[in-house]
Amino acid sequence: MIDTYFIDAQPAKVSDYKNPWVMIDANTGEIIDDGNGYGFKSKENAVKHYTYVTNE
């Protein structure tokens, strides 16, 4: 049996980065895309980048 795990990626605003937006796994709260440590300037940019990188 193959164990599959669906990542429910959502943008979230954080304060530990130069730019405030990152992508998180909504199931675990883990940051899954942080723009190479800088974050993203907008919610839309975070979603666009994650979609492009994962081909979803």
MOLINQUI-V849534 format. One record per backbone hydrogen bond with DSSP energy under -0.5 kcal/mol. NH is the residue of the N-H (numbers start at 1). CO is the residue of the C=O. If there is no record, write none. Layout:
BEGIN
NH:CO  NH:CO
END
This chain:
BEGIN
3:1  4:2  7:5  8:6  9:7  10:24  12:22  14:12  14:20  19:38  21:40  22:12  23:33  24:10  25:30  26:8  26:24  28:25  29:25  32:23  33:23  38:35  39:34  40:21  46:42  47:43  48:44  49:45  50:46  51:47  52:48  53:49  54:50  55:51  56:51
END
